[in-house]
Amino acid sequence: MDYREIINDFLRQGLIKKQEINFVQIEKLTLRAQKDLIVAEANLKIDEEAVYNYAYLAMLRCGRSMIFLKGFRTTDGQQHKTVIEITRTILGKDFKTLVEKFDRMRKKRNQFTYDPSLPVSEREARNALKTARNFVQKVAQLIKKENPQRHFNF
């Protein structure tokens, strides 16, 4: 399936809906993602789970900003999964590995959120932060191409 077919399929399923592109909203999400990375970094010596969670949230916010950039928003009860699937469609094969890591992080985050006996190791936390930094930086570059008046400091 090509991009349009996939988007139309998500629209038909009611997983996304159209919305006007709002660069202020997109900028707020990407700036919050940057703050999430700072919070994750600050927690490296305190709480691995917090690092992982904030790294994931940074990616989620950037994924949402990409969806908003294309004139859509998620609407279903499984918005995190939908954000990842739409992000995969928007970003394409060049981002395949990053989006796969994003999806694995979603699953891991869900596990430790609902089962506190599943720990997050320091290595997992550091890898999550590294992945999130890479993802946020790449998404910010794409957003900047769409709206060159914005200057993100990632």
N, C-alpha and C positions, 0 to 999 in steps of 0.2 A: 504494500500500500504506500502511496505517496503522502506527503505532508497534508495536503488538503483533504484527502480521503480520511486520514486518521483524525484530523480535527473535526470533520463533519460527523464522524462516528461518535466522538466524545460529545458533540453537541446533541446528537440524536438520543444518546443515552442519558442526557441531562447531567453529565459529569462536569460540564463547563457551560458558561453562557457568555455572550458577547458583552463587552463594556467598552466605554471610551478609553482611549489611551490617556493616562494621566501621569506625566513625567514627575510631578511632585510626589505622588504616591510611590512611584518606582524609585525615586531618589531616597525617600524615607526608608524604604525596605533595604536598599543596598547600604545605606549608612548604618542602619540597625545591625545588618549583617557584619559590618566592620566592627561595631561595638561588641557583638557576640564573640568575635574572634579575640578581642582584647580581654574579655571576661574569661574565655576559655584559657588563654595563656596565663592569666593571673591565678588560675586555680590549679595549675599543673602540679604544684607541690602539696596541694590541700585535698583535692577531691577529683579522682579520675572520672567518676561518673558525671560530674559537673562539666568537666572539659569536653567529654564526649557529647553530652547533651547540647552544650552551647555551640560546638562545632557543627553538629547536625542542624541546629536551628539557623545558623548562618547560611547553610546550604539551602535549607527550606525557604528562607526569606528570599534568597537570590533566585531560586526556582520560581517562586511566586512572581518576582519582579519580571522574569522573562515571559511568563504567561501574560501578565499585565501589558508588557511591551507589545505583545502581539494582539492586544485588544480582547482578551478573555479573562475570566476568573473562574476558579473552581467553585462548585456548588454542592457537591455530594457529601455523604457522611464519611467517606474515606479520602479526605482531601490530601493527606500526605502522599498516599500512593498515587493519586491522580496527578499531583504536582510532579512527581518523579516521572510518570509516564508521559505527560505533556512535555516536560523538560527534555526527555529523551528524544521526542519527536522534533522539537524545535532545534535542539543543538546538533542532532544528527550523529553520524558515525565518528566524527573527529573527537567527540566527547564520550564515546561509548564506555571507556574504562572508568572515567570519573563518575558517570551516571550510575554505573553498576556499583561502584563503591558507595555512592549516595544511597542507593536502594538497600545495600547490605547494612549500612548505618541505620536506616529507618527500622529495619527488622530487629537489629541488636538493641536499639533504643527502646523499642516496644517491649522486648523481652525483659530488660532490666527495669523498666518502669513498672511492669506488672508482676515481676518476680524478683524481689530484692535479693534473693540468694544467688543470682547470676551476677558475678562481679565484672567490672571493667578493669582490665589490667592497665598499668602505666603505659605499656607499649601500644595497646589499643587506643588509649587516649591520645598519645602523641601522634599516631598514624591518622586518627580522625581529624586532629587539628591540622596536620599537614595537608590532608585531602581537602579539607574545608578552605584553607587558605588558597590553594590552587584553584578550586572551583569558583570561589568568590572573585578572585582576580580575573579569571577568564570571562566570567559572566559580566563583570564590570566593564571589561574592555569591549564586549559585544554591545552593551547598553550605550557606551560612549560613542560607538560607531553610529548607532541609531539616533542619538541625540548629542552631537558633538559640543553643545554648549555646556554640558555638565562635565565637571572635572572631579573624579573620585580619587581619593588618596589611598589606593590599595597597594 
